[in-house]
Amino acid sequence: SVWGDNIVYVESESDFGTPTDGRHMLGTGNTYVLNNDITLDDNCLYIDQGKTVIINLNGHSLTRSSSSSSAAYKSVFWNYKGTLTIMDSHGGGVIHNENSPTKGGGIYNIGTLYFKGGTILNCSASYGGGIFNDATSATQYGTLYLEGGTITGNTANNLGGGIDNCGHMYIKGSPTVTNNTR
């Protein structure tokens, strides 16, 4: 199903489940549909190996709040060998991070990522202000399908204000990557 096996309507951060070690471990087959603007308090949305997750911004914002902690997972999304699809059925949905992680201000990907809609806006990181598509070896790499949406206003201190791609990236449709720095 295009919507996943289970639909979870997200009214607040707690609808993503109880965080463990700074991570909301998202369940496989779930489609999370935002029904409100959501602020993540010191926790990322984590997709673990073999999990398949769809996020529908549904016209709402998803913000990772500023944190003084030294949490390892400071991106909004951390996709570790899973499959993550981000879409926005209503239009106007935004992903924003008030932290500045080392890699992937909006999204860190070492799995499969389909970015189909929404806007990654005003995120920052040392590498990949909007998205960091990683590769750790010849057989371990992220695959990014950039199919829609907008990546804008993001900043990287070193490389890839919008996207830092070390893995595989495929572009189709009409995504917009503009006004990013570095």
Secondary structure, 3 states (H helix, E strand, C coil): CCCCCEEEEECCHHHHCCCECCEEECCCCEEEEECCCEEECCCEEEECCCCEEEEECCCCEEEECCCCCCCCCCCCEEECCCEEEEECCCCCCEEEECCCCCECCCEEECCEEEECCCEEECCEEEECCCEEECECCCCCECEEEECCCEEECCEEEEECCCEEECCEEEECCCCEEECCEC
